[in-house]
């Protein structure tokens, strides 16, 4: 019996102009770290730390691994480094609001999940703090208040596409994988949840929005399609409610 619905965020609940985002994100963030890292190393270290999260084996929280990798070999105050990230997210991140648009119908889909008394998870890659994830959820026209779990850098010790990520979500919301529906646009990082028994719904909205959705991210999170079965359902986000009702036998 279906008990929970998990939603990817980027190119699922929000449609994302990734190239536009990246072109501004890294330079603006680097400005916050002038004098902290050796000249020219920040961008390389940031990418390495982000990629390393993909390999987290569950032994420590993502933020701990991220900061340890970012600062490896340097005599820097790691708490001060994280404080600078927090300042960036608090003061600078809103300028990227214009890199996304809300996917039509997201609010109605969330409402349907709650009306069916199912647990609702925003299963976005946990590389950012909770406040940033909430902000990005608000860009989808959603409050986040009705969500039972938002995955973020401080509550997860895996990232997509690791199966441990989906298993950890199940532990946190106390459901079994075969009681979940994973909704997302990307086969390699969302539909992979089928490997542990989750039902899957592949959204198609991003295909009309961008010819190369999340191409930059795929260099970080990967794009391995081996062994991933076809989605159980496919279509626009607005058609998720009938899929939910199908799984509930309604």
N, C-alpha and C positions, 0 to 999 in steps of 0.2 A: 504494500500500500504506500502510495506517495505521501511523504511527510514534510519534505523540504524542497525549495526551488532555489538554485544558486544562479546568480547572474554575473557574468563578466561585465566590465565597465567600458573599456575603450573599444569603440566600434561596435558596441552592443547597446548600452544605454546612452552613450554619447558617441557621436560621429566625429572623428579626430583628424585634424590636419597635422599629421605627425611631422612632416618635413618643416612646416612653418614653426611648429613648437620647438623642435630641436635647434633650429637656427638661432632662436633667441634664448633658449633655456640655458645652454652650456656657457655662453659668454656672460650672461647676466649672473649666473651662479658663481662663476670664476671670480668675478669682481668682489664677491664677499670674502674670498679667501686669499686676497693679495697679501703677501708677506708670511703666510702660514706654511705653504708648501714651496719647495724649490721651484724656481722659474720654469714654466713650461710643463710641469709635471701634473698639475691638478686634473686636467681633462683626462689624461691617460690613467691616472690613479682612480678617478671617479668611474670610468668605464670598467676597469679591472675589478673594482669593488662590487659594482652592479652585476657583472658577469659571475662573480664568485657566489653571489646569492643563489644563482641557479643551481649551484653545486652543494648548497647547504644540506647536511645529512640529518638534520633534526637535533643535533647535539647542542645548539645554542640559538638564541633568538636572532632573527635576521639583523636587527640593528647592531648587535654585538659583533657579528661577523663582518658586516659592512664597514664599521668604523675601524675594526682591527686590520682589515685588508687595506683600507684607504690610507691608514697611518703607518703601515708596516715599515719598520726600519728608520722611522723618524722620531726625534725627541720633541713631540708635541703633546699638548694637553688635550686628550681625547674628548673630555667633557666640553672644553671650549670649542672644539671643532664642531661637535653636535649642536652647541648653542648657535653657532653661525648658520648651520643648516636651518634651525628653527627660525632664526631671524629672516632668512631668505624666504622661507615658506610663508611667514607671517606678513612680510612687507612687500615682497616682489611677485609672489606667485599669481596674484589676481590678474596681472597683465596678460596672462595666457588664456583668459576666459574666451577671447575671440578666436582661439584655435579649435573650438569645439562647438557643435550644435546638438541640441537634445534630439534623440531619436524619437520620432512621432509615436505617441501612445504609451510611453514608458509608465506614466502615472496610472493609466488604466490597468496596465498589466500588474503593477504592484498592488493595486486595490483588489484585483481578482485573487491574487495569492492570499492576501489577508482575509478576504471573504470566505475562502475555502479553508481557513484556519491552518494554513501551512506555514512552516518556518521559512523565513526569507533571508537569504545571504547575498551580500555583494562580494563576490569572489573575484576581486581584482588582484593583480599581482602585487604582493605585499612588499613593495620597495619604497613606499612613502609612509609618513606618520598618519595617524588616524585623522588629525585635523585636515590634512591635505586630501585624504580620501573623502571625507565628508564634504569638503568644498567642491570636489569634482562630482560627487553625487548630486549636489545642489545644482550644478550646471546642467544636469539632466532634467531639472525641474522637479526633483524629488527631495524630500526633507531628510531622509535617512532615519527619522525617528521610529518608523515602523519596522526597521530592519533588525533582525535578531543577531546578526553578526556581520561585521565589515572586516575583511582581512587587511592587515597593515603591518608595518615593519616591526612593531613591538609586540604583536600577539601571534606571530607565525615563525616557524623555524624551517620552513620549506618555501619554495617558489614554484610557479608553473614552469615547465610542464611535469614536474615530478609528481608521481602518484602519491607520495607522502603528503603533499599539499592537500589533496582532496581527502585523504584519510584523516588528516589533522582537523579539517573542517568538520568532518563527521563526528569526531570525538568531542569537539567543542560544542556542538549543538545536540549531541546525544541521539544520533540517528545512524542507521546503517547505510552503506553506499547504495544498495538496491532500493532504498526509500527516497532517493534524491533524483531530481531532474537538473542537469547542468545546461544552462542557456548561454551561448556565446557564439561569436562569429568565426573563431579560428579553430581549425581541426587539430593542429599540433598542440595547442595549449589549452583548449576548452573541451573539445570532443574526446581528447585523450582520457577523460574521466570515465569513459565507457569501459576502459580496461579494468577498473575495479568494480564494475557492475552498475554504475549510474546510468540512467536514461539520459539521452542527449537531444538538444534542440539547437541546430545551427541556424543562426540568423543570417539574413541576406541583405539587410539594409546598407551595410558598408560597401557592398559591391557597386551600388549605384552612386555612392558618395565619392569613392576614390578608386582609381584603377590599380593602385598599389597600397592597400591598407596595411599599416604597421610594418612596412618593409624594413625600416630602420630597427625597430624592436626585435625583429626576427634574427638580427645579427647578435643580439644579446640573449634572448630567451630560446632561440632555436626554432627549427621548422621541420622536425623529424616526424614523418607521417607513418612510419613503419608500424604495422600491427593495429592501427586505429580503424575500427569499423565505421561504416557510414553512420551518419546521425540517424536516430530514431525518427526525428521530425526535422523539417527544414522550412523556412519561410521568413517573412518579416516579423519583427518583434510583436506587432499587434496580433499575430496569430498564435502566440504562446498560450493564452487562456483556453482555446479549444484543445490544445495538446494536454494541458493540465487536466481538463475534465475527462479526456480520453483515458488518461492514466488512473484517474479516480473512478472510472466506470460510470460516469454521469452522462 
